[in-house]
Amino acid sequence: MIFLVSIILSSCSSPSSNIGANTTPEQVDDLGEQGQVLNVVTPDTITSKSDNVTKKYQIQTRLTDFHMINGTTGLAWGLTKNALRMYQTKDNGKSWINISPAANVKFGANIKYGSNVFFIDSQNGWIIRNAQGKTETVLLRTVNGGRNWKISSITGVENIVDIYFTSIDRGWIMTSTQTSMGKEEKALFHTDDGGDKWKKVMQNAGTKATANNMRESIPHRGYVMGMDFIDSTNGFITTKDLGIPKLYRTEDAGTTWSDESKFFDRNKFGNCSNYFTEGPQFFAGDSSKGWMSIGCTLGSSSKFNGYFTIDGGHSWEFTPFNLKWSKGVNQFLQPVFINENEGWILQDVSLFHTYNRGKSWSKLPRSPILEEQLAIHPVVVKLEFINSYMGWILLENSDTKRSLLLQTIDGGSSWKVL
């Protein structure tokens, strides 16, 4: 059986082939790992005027991540028996389409948005399946919202940790391999044809300085934490080096990099034993404005503060968040911002809201549904808002292997199960 699977996967890793989406609703045959009830429909029936053509199916997949594309459209996914199960909604979660790739493309671990999954809009998306065993790293691409997936191998690449596209053609993937304690071999690849061909633009050959204090590559020291490009040439990569966040900027699409870490002043954080971040995020509609959270750990407690930019990352302003220290399973859940002023954070079972960059926070009204589900699913996998009203939160109980996706349409004051 192992031999047959390896043959199937090898054939899937051929230079280029087309794989249709698995649109058949799943049958529940593993009661140990069930998902929630979703109104899963086929692409043909979702446009039907009749309400009788749709049926509710209890998906087997335990959802592990999601991404909101706009105010009505979003994605949610997880793995079932190492096969990716991905669903798309275009009506705020009322109905879902199964847009999963073929089940013979096996995944060894859960995939995360920004690391292995990226969608630039509702139609164009990419999924990375990293190399495992004798199989190569492969890239799955759709141009029709997941109805079909084109698969191609990325030879010589084993561990992709970040993916980012600024258009349907132009994108980057970052690879890293730990070489020794605190150090990684890092390489950056670039495409101008949507991922059919990739060119290596940076490799850890050293940190030799070039003109204008630029460097040929990002140093070996430090682990990659995040990557973000604001246009076709300007981008950022964050690393964590000996517990300290570092920020690197490119202005030539990734060929050379400048160390922008001077923005970080540990004295502003007080007494911290460790720091953590996922890197900068720039806001849709105005790429000159963005932010990044920096978390501080002291003992068993954590606290967040923020850095904001209004000039495309050339300068960063520190903003202390007037929040209490947090403990427990969700203490590392970062705040989310939709613009340079408005954001949310969950602490314990309460959601807090800010309109002034986190200088002050208002506790939102108690949500009985959110509190009830947090008691059953205590781990918050992800919190995301797409505008001032619409947000999703994914909860999980790792002991019972169950997850639940909830939605708010009033800015977090009330929640319902999708």
Backbone torsions as a table, in degrees:
resi	resn	phi	psi	omega
1	MET	NA	-42.3	178.4
2	ILE	-60.4	-38.3	179.7
3	PHE	-64.4	-42.0	-179.8
4	LEU	-65.9	-41.9	179.7
5	VAL	-62.9	-42.2	-179.6
6	SER	-64.1	-33.5	176.8
7	ILE	-67.4	-43.5	179.3
8	ILE	-62.1	-44.8	-178.4
9	LEU	-68.1	-36.1	177.3
10	SER	-63.3	-40.4	178.8
11	SER	-67.1	-32.2	177.1
12	CYS	-69.1	-21.7	-177.6
13	SER	-94.3	17.5	176.6
14	SER	-62.2	160.8	-174.1
15	PRO	-50.1	-38.9	179.6
16	SER	-162.8	129.4	176.7
17	SER	-155.1	164.6	179.9
18	ASN	-110.1	134.6	-180.0
19	ILE	-125.9	123.1	178.4
20	GLY	-74.0	154.6	178.0
21	ALA	-72.5	147.2	176.0
22	ASN	-85.3	95.3	-172.7
23	THR	-95.1	-1.1	179.1
24	THR	-74.1	126.7	178.4
25	PRO	-58.2	145.0	-176.0
26	GLU	-75.7	150.7	171.3
27	GLN	-100.1	136.6	-178.3
28	VAL	-78.2	109.8	179.1
29	ASP	-128.6	7.2	177.2
30	ASP	-134.2	89.7	-173.8
31	LEU	-69.3	-10.4	179.7
32	GLY	-77.9	-14.8	-176.7
33	GLU	-146.3	79.1	-178.0
34	GLN	-103.9	155.4	173.6
35	GLY	-101.0	-168.5	180.0
36	GLN	-87.1	173.3	178.8
37	VAL	-81.0	117.9	176.3
38	LEU	-118.3	146.2	177.5
39	ASN	-83.0	80.3	-175.6
40	VAL	-85.5	126.9	-179.0
41	VAL	-128.8	166.0	174.9
42	THR	-84.7	156.7	179.8
43	PRO	-56.8	-29.4	-178.3
44	ASP	-73.6	-37.3	-175.1
45	THR	-83.3	-15.4	-177.2
46	ILE	-67.8	-22.7	178.4
47	THR	-96.3	1.4	-179.1
48	SER	-71.7	146.7	179.0
49	LYS	-81.4	-13.6	-177.7
50	SER	-87.5	134.2	177.5
51	ASP	-81.4	-10.3	-174.9
52	ASN	-85.2	-10.5	-175.7
53	VAL	-82.1	-13.1	-178.3
54	THR	-97.5	146.9	177.5
55	LYS	-133.2	150.5	177.5
56	LYS	-90.2	132.4	177.3
57	TYR	-122.5	138.6	173.8
58	GLN	-84.7	110.1	-177.6
59	ILE	-70.3	143.3	-178.8
60	GLN	-78.6	-27.6	-173.0
61	THR	-70.4	132.7	169.2
62	ARG	-82.2	113.2	-177.6
63	LEU	-63.3	136.3	-177.9
64	THR	-119.6	-12.4	178.6
65	ASP	-165.4	167.0	177.5
66	PHE	-155.8	169.0	174.4
67	HIS	-152.8	130.0	176.2
68	MET	-90.8	125.3	-178.3
69	ILE	-89.4	-43.0	174.9
70	ASN	-153.5	-165.3	-174.5
71	GLY	-67.2	-16.8	-179.3
72	THR	-121.6	-19.7	-170.6
73	THR	-113.2	136.1	178.1
74	GLY	-157.5	169.5	-179.0
75	LEU	-126.8	148.5	172.7
76	ALA	-144.2	145.7	-175.4
77	TRP	-156.9	167.6	175.6
78	GLY	-168.5	-175.9	180.0
79	LEU	-113.4	139.6	171.1
80	THR	-127.3	114.6	-177.8
81	LYS	51.6	45.5	177.2
82	ASN	68.8	6.2	175.4
83	ALA	-101.7	137.1	-179.9
84	LEU	-74.7	131.3	174.8
85	ARG	-118.9	112.2	-176.2
86	MET	-122.1	137.5	-178.0
87	TYR	-128.0	144.7	178.9
88	GLN	-124.6	136.1	172.9
89	THR	-116.0	144.6	176.4
90	LYS	-122.7	8.8	-177.9
91	ASP	-136.3	42.7	176.7
92	ASN	62.8	30.7	174.9
93	GLY	89.5	4.0	177.9
94	LYS	-68.3	-38.1	177.0
95	SER	-140.6	155.2	-175.7
96	TRP	-133.0	146.6	174.4
97	ILE	-110.2	134.6	174.2
98	ASN	-78.4	110.2	-179.8
99	ILE	-112.7	27.9	-176.4
100	SER	-65.6	141.8	169.6
101	PRO	-65.3	170.5	179.4
102	ALA	-57.4	144.4	-173.1
103	ALA	-69.6	-15.4	-179.3
104	ASN	-81.6	0.3	169.2
105	VAL	-90.5	102.3	-171.9
106	LYS	-92.1	142.0	178.8
107	PHE	-115.4	136.9	-177.9
108	GLY	-85.9	-17.5	-178.2
109	ALA	-154.0	163.4	177.9
110	ASN	-60.2	147.2	-179.4
111	ILE	-108.1	150.7	-172.3
112	LYS	-124.6	142.5	178.7
113	TYR	-65.1	135.2	-177.9
114	GLY	91.1	-28.0	176.4
115	SER	-96.4	-45.4	-177.7
116	ASN	-126.3	-11.8	-176.6
117	VAL	-130.9	138.2	174.8
118	PHE	-151.2	129.3	174.6
119	PHE	-123.1	128.9	178.8
120	ILE	-89.7	-21.6	173.4
121	ASP	-160.7	-169.5	-175.5
122	SER	-71.4	-16.1	-175.7
123	GLN	-103.8	-34.6	-170.6
124	ASN	-109.0	117.7	-178.2
125	GLY	-148.5	162.0	-178.5
126	TRP	-136.1	144.0	176.5
127	ILE	-132.0	133.7	177.5
128	ILE	-102.4	129.6	168.2
129	ARG	-114.1	107.7	-177.3
130	ASN	-67.5	156.5	-179.6
131	ALA	-57.4	142.7	176.6
132	GLN	-149.5	126.6	-177.1
133	GLY	63.9	-126.1	-179.5
134	LYS	-93.5	1.1	-178.5
135	THR	-90.8	148.5	-178.7
136	GLU	-84.0	164.6	170.0
137	THR	-68.4	133.5	-179.0
138	VAL	-126.2	153.4	176.9
139	LEU	-116.1	125.6	174.7
140	LEU	-102.9	131.4	-178.8
141	ARG	-132.1	137.8	173.7
142	THR	-123.7	144.6	175.5
143	VAL	-120.5	5.6	-178.5
144	ASN	-134.3	39.6	174.3
145	GLY	69.5	23.0	176.5
146	GLY	94.1	2.7	176.3
147	ARG	-65.8	-34.1	176.0
148	ASN	-137.4	147.3	177.6
149	TRP	-124.5	129.7	173.7
150	LYS	-96.4	131.3	-176.3
151	ILE	-114.9	137.4	177.4
152	SER	-144.8	148.4	-179.6
153	SER	-87.6	149.7	173.8
154	ILE	-115.7	94.5	-172.5
155	THR	-71.2	145.4	176.4
156	GLY	77.2	6.7	-179.7
157	VAL	-120.0	127.1	-176.2
158	GLU	-108.0	-46.0	-171.0
159	ASN	-128.3	96.7	176.3
160	ILE	-88.9	127.9	-176.0
161	VAL	-110.5	-15.3	178.7
162	ASP	-151.1	146.0	176.1
163	ILE	-139.0	139.5	179.8
164	TYR	-152.0	135.8	176.5
165	PHE	-125.0	140.0	174.8
166	THR	-104.3	-10.6	175.0
167	SER	-154.5	178.6	-179.9
168	ILE	-69.8	-12.7	-179.7
169	ASP	-109.5	-37.3	-168.4
170	ARG	-100.6	123.0	-179.3
171	GLY	-157.2	175.4	-177.5
172	TRP	-140.5	150.3	168.5
173	ILE	-130.0	139.3	177.9
174	MET	-110.6	131.3	177.2
175	THR	-114.2	151.1	177.0
176	SER	-150.3	144.6	176.5
177	THR	-139.5	125.6	-179.3
178	GLN	-68.7	126.0	-179.7
179	THR	-102.8	-31.3	175.8
180	SER	-161.8	174.0	-177.0
181	MET	-57.2	121.7	177.6
182	GLY	81.8	3.1	-177.5
183	LYS	-129.0	148.4	178.3
184	GLU	-136.7	141.7	167.1
185	GLU	-80.2	119.8	-175.0
186	LYS	-119.4	140.7	176.0
187	ALA	-143.9	143.5	-179.8
188	LEU	-119.5	130.8	179.4
189	PHE	-117.1	149.0	-174.7
190	HIS	-130.8	142.8	176.9
191	THR	-130.4	147.3	174.5
192	ASP	-121.8	12.4	179.9
193	ASP	-132.2	30.9	176.6
194	GLY	78.6	6.5	177.3
195	GLY	111.4	2.8	176.5
196	ASP	-67.4	-40.5	179.0
197	LYS	-130.2	141.5	-179.5
198	TRP	-124.6	140.8	178.6
199	LYS	-120.4	130.5	177.3
200	LYS	-74.9	123.0	-178.9
201	VAL	-111.4	-13.5	177.7
202	MET	-149.4	140.2	177.3
203	GLN	-143.8	145.6	178.8
204	ASN	-70.2	70.7	176.4
205	ALA	-89.0	-3.7	-178.6
206	GLY	143.3	-169.3	-179.3
207	THR	-127.1	38.2	-179.9
208	LYS	-60.3	128.0	-179.3
209	ALA	-76.0	143.4	175.6
210	THR	-116.9	-163.5	-179.2
211	ALA	-62.7	151.8	176.0
212	ASN	59.4	31.2	177.0
213	ASN	62.0	23.1	175.2
214	MET	-84.8	159.2	178.9
215	ARG	-123.0	150.5	-178.0
216	GLU	-68.9	-26.2	-179.1
217	SER	-154.8	165.8	173.9
218	ILE	-77.0	137.6	-173.9
219	PRO	-58.1	157.3	174.1
220	HIS	-61.5	-39.4	-177.1
221	ARG	-65.9	137.1	177.1
222	GLY	101.7	149.5	178.8
223	TYR	-103.5	137.2	179.4
224	VAL	-67.2	129.7	-179.3
225	MET	-112.0	-25.1	-178.6
226	GLY	-176.0	160.0	179.3
227	MET	-143.0	138.9	179.9
228	ASP	-151.4	132.5	174.1
229	PHE	-114.9	137.2	-179.2
230	ILE	-97.5	-16.7	174.5
231	ASP	-161.0	-163.5	-172.3
232	SER	-71.3	-14.1	-177.3
233	THR	-127.4	-26.3	-173.3
234	ASN	-101.0	126.1	-178.7
235	GLY	-151.7	170.7	-177.0
236	PHE	-136.5	145.6	171.5
237	ILE	-132.7	133.8	176.5
238	THR	-108.5	143.3	174.8
239	THR	-130.6	165.4	173.7
240	LYS	-118.3	114.0	-173.2
241	ASP	-117.9	110.3	-177.8
242	LEU	52.7	41.0	176.7
243	GLY	84.1	-2.1	-177.3
244	ILE	-109.0	131.7	177.0
245	PRO	-71.0	135.7	177.1
246	LYS	-123.1	145.5	-178.6
247	LEU	-125.5	130.3	178.7
248	TYR	-122.6	142.0	-176.1
249	ARG	-124.9	139.7	172.9
250	THR	-119.6	145.2	175.6
251	GLU	-121.4	8.1	-179.9
252	ASP	-131.1	38.6	174.9
253	ALA	67.6	18.0	172.3
254	GLY	111.7	1.9	-178.7
255	THR	-74.8	-46.0	177.9
256	THR	-126.6	157.8	-172.4
257	TRP	-137.9	144.0	174.0
258	SER	-111.8	143.3	178.5
259	ASP	-81.9	113.2	-178.4
260	GLU	-104.6	19.8	-171.3
261	SER	-71.6	-7.1	179.4
262	LYS	-63.4	-16.6	178.4
263	PHE	-62.8	-27.9	-172.4
264	PHE	-87.9	123.4	177.9
265	ASP	-123.3	104.5	-175.9
266	ARG	-64.9	-20.1	178.8
267	ASN	-65.7	-24.6	180.0
268	LYS	-74.7	-13.7	-177.2
269	PHE	-97.9	-7.1	-178.5
270	GLY	77.0	-147.4	-175.8
271	ASN	-88.0	101.0	180.0
272	CYS	-122.5	139.5	177.6
273	SER	-91.2	-18.4	-178.5
274	ASN	-160.1	156.1	177.7
275	TYR	-128.8	152.5	177.9
276	PHE	-149.4	148.4	179.8
277	THR	-158.7	160.5	173.2
278	GLU	-110.9	3.1	177.3
279	GLY	97.9	173.7	-175.4
280	PRO	-72.7	151.5	173.7
281	GLN	-130.4	129.1	-179.9
282	PHE	-105.1	145.1	-168.4
283	PHE	-84.6	140.5	178.7
284	ALA	-62.2	136.6	178.4
285	GLY	94.8	-21.2	178.7
286	ASP	-153.5	90.6	-174.6
287	SER	-72.7	-5.2	176.3
288	SER	-78.0	-15.8	-176.7
289	LYS	-111.3	134.5	179.8
290	GLY	-162.2	-177.4	-179.0
291	TRP	-157.5	165.5	169.8
292	MET	-146.3	144.3	176.5
293	SER	-96.1	143.0	173.0
294	ILE	-122.7	118.5	178.6
295	GLY	-93.2	147.0	-179.4
296	CYS	-124.0	130.5	178.4
297	THR	-112.5	134.4	175.1
298	LEU	-137.9	111.0	-175.4
299	GLY	64.6	-123.9	-179.6
300	SER	-101.5	13.8	-177.5
301	SER	-119.2	155.8	179.5
302	SER	-136.3	155.8	179.6
303	LYS	-150.8	145.5	-178.9
304	PHE	-109.7	147.5	166.0
305	ASN	-133.8	173.6	-174.8
306	GLY	-132.9	156.3	169.8
307	TYR	-121.4	135.1	-177.8
308	PHE	-125.1	146.4	177.0
309	THR	-129.4	145.3	174.9
310	ILE	-124.5	9.6	-179.1
311	ASP	-129.4	36.3	176.4
312	GLY	71.1	21.6	176.3
313	GLY	92.8	6.4	176.6
314	HIS	-70.9	-31.6	176.3
315	SER	-140.1	152.7	-177.3
316	TRP	-131.9	134.0	179.4
317	GLU	-106.5	126.3	179.3
318	PHE	-75.6	132.2	176.7
319	THR	-127.6	111.3	176.3
320	PRO	-71.5	132.7	178.8
321	PHE	-89.8	126.2	-179.9
322	ASN	-80.9	72.9	-177.9
323	LEU	-129.1	153.8	176.5
324	LYS	-78.8	162.6	173.6
325	TRP	-68.2	144.8	-174.9
326	SER	-118.1	145.8	176.7
327	LYS	-128.2	168.6	173.3
328	GLY	99.5	-171.1	-171.7
329	VAL	-67.7	-20.8	-176.6
330	ASN	-110.4	18.5	-175.8
331	GLN	-68.7	-18.5	179.4
332	PHE	-98.2	7.7	177.2
333	LEU	-72.5	116.6	-173.1
334	GLN	-78.3	154.6	172.4
335	PRO	-63.7	160.5	175.0
336	VAL	-124.3	138.8	177.7
337	PHE	-126.6	142.4	176.8
338	ILE	-103.7	-13.9	173.6
339	ASN	-156.6	-172.0	-173.8
340	GLU	-72.7	-3.3	-177.7
341	ASN	-123.4	-37.7	-168.9
342	GLU	-101.4	128.8	-179.9
343	GLY	-155.1	174.1	-178.5
344	TRP	-138.5	154.9	170.3
345	ILE	-148.9	144.0	176.5
346	LEU	-102.9	126.9	174.0
347	GLN	-129.3	125.5	-172.5
348	ASP	58.1	-118.0	178.4
349	VAL	-112.8	14.2	-176.4
350	SER	-112.9	141.5	177.8
351	LEU	-103.3	133.4	179.9
352	PHE	-115.6	148.4	-171.9
353	HIS	-130.5	139.2	177.6
354	THR	-129.3	146.3	174.2
355	TYR	-115.4	2.6	-173.6
356	ASN	-135.0	47.5	175.8
357	ARG	65.8	21.5	177.1
358	GLY	87.8	6.1	177.4
359	LYS	-66.6	-32.5	173.6
360	SER	-141.5	150.2	-176.9
361	TRP	-130.1	138.5	176.4
362	SER	-107.3	132.1	177.2
363	LYS	-76.1	123.7	-178.9
364	LEU	-76.0	159.8	179.5
365	PRO	-56.0	149.6	179.1
366	ARG	-61.7	133.1	176.7
367	SER	-109.6	104.7	-178.5
368	PRO	-57.5	-38.2	-178.8
369	ILE	-66.2	-44.8	179.1
370	LEU	-63.2	-43.4	179.0
371	GLU	-62.4	-43.0	-179.7
372	GLU	-62.6	-44.2	-177.7
373	GLN	-74.1	-30.2	175.2
374	LEU	-66.9	-29.6	176.2
375	ALA	-68.4	-31.1	-179.8
376	ILE	-89.2	-39.9	-179.4
377	HIS	-120.5	85.4	-167.9
378	PRO	-74.9	-16.5	-176.3
379	VAL	-94.9	125.6	174.9
380	VAL	-90.8	110.5	-179.7
381	VAL	-74.0	-41.1	-175.1
382	LYS	-162.5	145.1	172.6
383	LEU	-128.2	131.5	-177.9
384	GLU	-147.4	137.4	172.6
385	PHE	-120.3	141.9	179.0
386	ILE	-104.1	-23.4	175.2
387	ASN	-155.0	-168.3	-174.9
388	SER	-68.9	-13.8	-174.1
389	TYR	-117.3	-37.9	-168.8
390	MET	-97.8	125.8	177.3
391	GLY	-150.8	156.3	176.1
392	TRP	-124.8	152.3	173.1
393	ILE	-139.8	134.2	180.0
394	LEU	-109.5	121.7	179.9
395	LEU	-109.0	155.9	-176.1
396	GLU	-148.0	145.8	168.0
397	ASN	-119.8	104.7	-174.9
398	SER	-70.2	-24.1	179.3
399	ASP	-71.6	-44.0	-179.9
400	THR	-90.2	-3.8	179.8
401	LYS	57.9	47.1	179.2
402	ARG	-130.6	150.2	178.2
403	SER	-136.7	164.1	-178.5
404	LEU	-149.4	131.8	179.1
405	LEU	-104.6	126.4	-179.3
406	LEU	-119.4	160.3	-176.3
407	GLN	-135.0	145.0	169.7
408	THR	-122.0	144.6	176.4
409	ILE	-123.9	12.1	179.3
410	ASP	-130.7	32.2	175.7
411	GLY	76.8	16.5	175.8
412	GLY	103.4	0.2	179.7
413	SER	-71.8	-36.1	178.1
414	SER	-136.5	154.2	-176.5
415	TRP	-134.6	152.7	173.8
416	LYS	-138.6	153.8	177.8
417	VAL	-77.0	131.0	178.2
418	LEU	-74.2	NA	NA
